[in-house]
Structures are given as C-alpha cells and as structure tokens.
Amino acid sequence: MILLSDSDNIVLIPVKIPGENFHSLEPEFTIVEPINDYAAFSNDELAEILPHTKAIVALTGINSDMIAKALSLKVIVVNGAGFDHIDIAAATARKIPVVNVPDTTAMTTAELTLALMLDVMRKVTENDRQLRNPVNNEEEIFQPGKNLSRNLCGKTLGIVGLGHIGSALAEICSPLKMNMIYTSRHRKPLAIEKAIRFVSFDELVETSDIISIHCPFNKDSENLFSADVFQKMKNGAVLINTARGKIVDYEALIHYLENGKLYGAGLDVFPDEPHIPTRLKQIDNVVLTPHISANTSEARQAIADAVCDVIRKICRLGAGEYPYAFPGLINPGILQKFERGSIHEN
C-alpha cells in the first residue's frame, strides 16, 4: 500500500535513478518514488498512484494504459533525449505535453562519442586487453610498429543528425582538424556550415572515415544502417553509435566487422538491452559501453534540474495558456487540440 498525501500534486518517478534529485519541487509537489535505487512500482501500486499524478518523469516505458489511468496528468517529461519508450499518440489524444530535455545530455554524450572514436581509432581498449592477458608476450607487444592504430586528425567525420548532440560533437571535434560533414532532415544556417558541410546520406556513407549516429529512432531510421549501407561504406571505416540500438542492423554490423570491411566500432546502445550479441564481444577492435552516454554525476543532476523546471512551468499554466515556449515539446500536435480547450481539460 502506498501512502499518498491529500494533495493531487504528485510527481511520479516510476524508477529511482541514483544521482537524480527532484526534491527541489517540494513542497509545491509531492514526490512519489520507490525507496530503493533502480526499484520500480508494481502495477497495483501504479494503479493507486496514477489517478493523483500531475507529472510523470519518464526514463522507462509509459504506455497508453498508464496515461489513461492518470486522470489529472498535465505533463510527461523525459529525463534525457530519447522518447521512443513513450506512447506519444496516447498522450497527444489526451492533450498531454511530452517534453524532453536534450540540452542537458548533449555535451556529455558528445564527450563519450569522442572517447569511443579515440578508443577505436587508437586501439586503446584492444591494447589494454593484450597487456592484461598473461598468455601474451609483453616484449612483443611493446615492439615499435606492432598493432598499428590510426590518427583522427585529417580524417573525415560524418555526423548523421546535427541536432543538439551532433552539434556538440562537431564543436568538440573542431580542434582535431577533421574534415566534418553531416546529413540531417533539415540543413543548418550558413554560419554553421562554414565548419561542417551538408551532404546527402549516400555521400556521407561513401566518403566518411568515421560515421557517428545522432538521429532519433523512429520508423524511418529503424535499421537505417543495413547490410546495403555497410557495403557502401569505405573500407576501413569506423561506426560509432550513441543514439539508439535499433537504428543499426547489428547482425549486418557484426558481419562487416568480422570480414574486415570495417576497422572497428564504438557502441553505447544495443537493440535488446541489456543483451549484447556474443559475437560482438569477441571482436577485438570493438569498444562496448552499457548505455552510459548521460551517466555522469553532473549530467544526471542537470537532467533532474531541467525536468523540475519543465514540471513547474507547465503545471503552473492557467486556463487558456499553452506550452508554446518549450523547445523540447515532442508532440506539437497537442497545440491544435488546445484551440478547442485549455491544458487543464483532459
């Protein structure tokens, strides 16, 4: 049994994540979260909490059934950038804004992306494994010219999706004197394109030494990197994925890594997390991380602070006031629905 206050101003945290403190919302709102880190509420507990909930912080799945039970719900806020785990259609039908906070994770994700690029190109993890393996001959490992790696400087970096994270990556890679190109649904202003050049997806695939994925996951991007795309990539190219696992056909990726077409890969996301294909773990120049792009102490609290700010602003809106001023609004279709009623009419 969950003890709820008499107030209906509940902010629901379905899963408690260490490092994210939402208590700046108190006492205006009542925070309801599991007691233990990584714990989640049962379906029975959610059925009790949801009717009193004003806001949901969504790191895990929010389905149509949960949205239907949350009769007082005013906003769903994603504590991060990705939102493919939320039933956007169900929220839009209820005129409930779904908002993400991508600015908070952009630079920290770009940092990890650069780390993976450097690791794969310079074979940092691969060499570390060799030195730790007692079977290997250390004198042989230390010989000059052994297991040569590659520089980043002078290479062509292709960025797929120049949003918050892709732009941050371009910014931090600029001092490395890389030739940077990008492809995106929308071209950027000319001032930005002085440092990075727009090309078609096909040209990016065919000419990049390193391809880094930063587009959202949707029906158009699912398996965007297929066997056909890998076949078109340059021999010796590198793939970095810190976006979403299902953007890449991982079976095809494994094939082209094993046959030597690709030099290596740096992967922070996978199609069926936490499962990682065994064959992928066995390839030397593949660096794997467990979806840690936003997993720094600074980023986790920045995310929480931004989420709190969104909740306060949207829940304080009066009748007839609409959430136009939120750049992270994922479902702008609700704005048309607002023309027929206020945000408080659910």
SVG drawing of the C-alpha trace seen along z (x, -y; Angstrom):
<svg xmlns="http://www.w3.org/2000/svg" viewBox="-13 -33 74 51">
<polyline fill="none" stroke="black" stroke-width="0.4" points="0.0,0.0 1.4,-3.4 0.6,-6.2 -0.4,-9.3 -0.9,-12.8 -4.2,-14.5 -2.8,-16.6 -3.2,-15.6 0.1,-17.5 2.0,-14.3 5.2,-13.9 5.6,-10.2 9.2,-8.9 8.4,-5.3 12.0,-4.1 14.5,-5.7 17.9,-6.5 20.9,-7.4 22.2,-10.9 18.8,-12.4 17.3,-14.5 13.9,-16.0 13.2,-17.4 13.5,-21.0 9.9,-20.5 8.8,-20.2 6.7,-21.4 4.7,-22.6 4.6,-19.0 4.7,-15.6 7.5,-13.4 6.5,-9.7 9.3,-7.4 10.5,-3.9 12.6,-3.7 15.5,-1.8 17.7,-2.7 16.6,-1.0 13.4,0.2 10.1,-0.2 6.5,-0.3 4.3,2.7 1.2,2.4 -1.0,2.4 1.0,-0.4 0.9,-2.4 -2.9,-1.9 -3.1,-3.6 -0.7,-6.5 -1.6,-7.4 -5.1,-9.0 -3.4,-11.5 -0.4,-12.2 0.2,-15.7 3.6,-14.8 5.5,-11.7 9.3,-11.6 9.8,-9.0 13.0,-7.1 11.2,-3.8 8.1,-2.8 5.0,-4.9 2.2,-3.1 -1.4,-4.0 -2.8,-2.2 -0.8,-4.3 -1.7,-7.5 -5.4,-6.6 -5.3,-6.0 -3.5,-9.3 -6.7,-11.4 -5.0,-14.6 -1.9,-14.3 -0.5,-17.6 2.9,-16.6 5.3,-13.7 8.9,-14.8 11.7,-12.6 14.8,-12.7 17.0,-12.7 16.6,-13.0 15.2,-9.7 11.4,-9.3 10.7,-6.1 9.6,-4.4 6.5,-6.7 3.1,-6.2 3.2,-9.7 -0.2,-9.1 -1.9,-8.3 -0.5,-11.4 -1.4,-13.6 -5.0,-12.3 -5.3,-13.4 -3.6,-16.8 -0.8,-16.0 2.6,-17.6 5.5,-15.3 8.7,-17.2 12.4,-16.1 15.5,-18.0 18.1,-17.2 20.4,-20.2 21.3,-18.6 22.7,-15.4 24.2,-16.9 27.8,-17.7 28.2,-14.6 27.0,-12.4 29.4,-14.1 32.2,-13.6 31.6,-9.8 31.3,-9.8 34.7,-11.4 36.1,-8.9 34.8,-6.0 36.2,-7.5 39.7,-7.9 39.5,-4.5 38.6,-2.6 41.0,-4.6 44.0,-4.3 43.0,-0.8 43.2,-1.8 41.0,0.9 42.4,3.5 45.9,2.8 44.8,2.7 43.3,6.3 46.6,7.5 48.7,6.2 46.4,7.7 46.4,11.2 49.1,13.3 49.4,15.5 50.8,12.6 54.5,11.8 54.9,8.3 58.2,7.7 56.5,8.5 53.6,6.2 56.0,3.3 57.8,3.6 57.5,0.5 55.2,0.9 53.2,3.6 49.4,3.4 49.4,0.0 46.5,-2.3 45.2,-5.4 45.0,-9.2 41.8,-11.2 43.5,-14.3 42.8,-14.7 40.0,-12.0 36.5,-12.7 33.9,-12.6 30.3,-12.0 27.6,-13.0 24.2,-11.6 21.8,-14.1 23.1,-17.5 20.8,-18.2 21.9,-19.1 24.3,-16.1 25.6,-16.1 26.3,-19.8 28.1,-19.4 30.2,-16.6 31.1,-18.9 32.1,-21.6 34.5,-19.5 36.0,-17.8 36.8,-21.1 40.3,-21.4 41.2,-17.9 41.4,-19.3 39.0,-16.7 37.0,-17.2 33.5,-17.3 30.3,-16.5 26.7,-15.9 23.4,-14.8 20.1,-15.7 16.4,-16.2 17.0,-20.0 20.0,-22.0 21.7,-24.3 22.3,-28.0 25.2,-29.0 27.2,-30.2 27.2,-26.7 28.1,-25.2 31.4,-27.1 32.7,-24.5 30.7,-21.4 29.4,-20.7 26.0,-19.3 25.9,-16.2 23.4,-13.5 23.2,-10.4 24.7,-8.3 27.7,-10.7 28.3,-10.6 28.2,-6.8 30.6,-6.5 33.2,-9.1 33.4,-9.1 36.3,-7.5 34.2,-7.7 30.4,-7.7 28.7,-8.8 25.0,-8.3 22.9,-11.1 19.5,-10.9 16.3,-9.9 14.9,-6.4 11.6,-6.2 10.1,-4.2 12.2,-6.0 15.5,-5.4 14.9,-1.8 17.7,0.4 18.9,-2.7 22.4,-1.2 21.6,2.1 23.8,4.5 23.5,2.5 24.7,-0.6 27.7,1.2 28.6,2.5 28.8,-1.1 31.0,-2.4 34.7,-3.0 37.0,0.0 38.4,-0.5 35.6,-2.9 34.5,-3.1 31.0,-3.2 30.1,-5.0 26.6,-4.6 25.5,-6.5 21.9,-7.1 19.6,-4.1 20.4,-0.4 17.7,0.3 19.0,-2.3 21.6,0.3 21.2,3.8 23.6,5.4 23.8,8.7 25.0,6.9 27.4,4.8 28.9,7.9 29.3,9.5 31.2,6.5 33.4,6.2 34.3,9.9 35.2,9.9 37.4,6.8 35.4,4.4 35.1,2.1 38.1,1.1 36.1,1.1 33.1,-0.2 32.3,-2.1 28.9,-1.1 27.0,-2.5 23.5,-1.3 22.0,2.0 18.7,3.3 17.8,5.5 19.5,4.0 20.9,5.3 21.6,8.3 24.7,7.9 25.4,10.4 28.1,12.8 29.9,12.5 30.1,8.7 32.0,9.2 34.6,11.4 35.7,8.8 39.0,7.2 38.5,3.6 35.0,3.1 34.5,1.0 31.3,1.6 29.8,-0.6 26.5,0.1 24.4,-3.0 26.4,-5.4 26.3,-8.5 24.5,-10.6 25.8,-8.7 27.9,-11.3 27.1,-12.9 27.0,-16.3 24.7,-15.2 22.2,-13.3 21.6,-16.2 21.4,-18.7 18.8,-16.4 16.8,-16.4 17.1,-20.2 15.8,-20.7 13.0,-18.2 11.9,-20.1 11.9,-23.4 9.6,-21.9 7.2,-20.4 6.9,-23.7 6.3,-25.8 3.7,-23.5 1.8,-22.6 1.5,-26.3 -0.1,-27.2 -3.5,-28.7 -6.7,-28.0 -6.1,-29.0 -2.3,-29.1 -0.5,-26.7 3.1,-25.3 4.3,-27.1 7.6,-28.1 9.1,-24.7 11.7,-23.8 11.6,-20.2 7.9,-19.7 7.8,-16.4 4.1,-16.3 3.2,-19.7 0.0,-18.2 -1.4,-19.0 -1.4,-22.7 -4.2,-22.2 -6.1,-20.4 -5.7,-23.3 -7.6,-25.5 -10.6,-23.6 -9.9,-23.6 -7.3,-24.5 -4.4,-22.4 -6.5,-21.6 -9.2,-19.9 -8.3,-16.3"/>
</svg>
